Amino acid sequence: QVQLVESGGGLVQAGGSLRLSCAVSGRTFSTYAWGWFRQAPGKEREFVATINWSGGRTYYADSVKGRFTISRDNAKNTVYLQMNSLKPDDTAVYYCAADRLSRWPGTRFDGYDYWGQGTQVTVSS
């Protein structure tokens, strides 16, 4: 069984930065693709970023391209989302997710098999 635990969320002013972490248990970490999604109140869960099994490929939603960076450390079984130049529109609960089949690019939330509990990010104006 794979378990994911996000951390690093919080309250930040517009223009600030946060780094989210997703700690993963399970020995198959290195073979999965990983994604970050977010869900704001009253809105559907939306794709943010994904990274392939090796870390050599990344893909971003247009709304975060150039501001967010997804990365992974296979030695630490951790996936990161570095978020810079944050905007109030980035306010949401952020979730990390794992895709056993490592599909590419994994932009659909129903393509992921395991999810974390989410971490709140709030950006004030």
Disulfide bonds with the S-S distance in Angstrom:
Cys22-Cys96 1.96
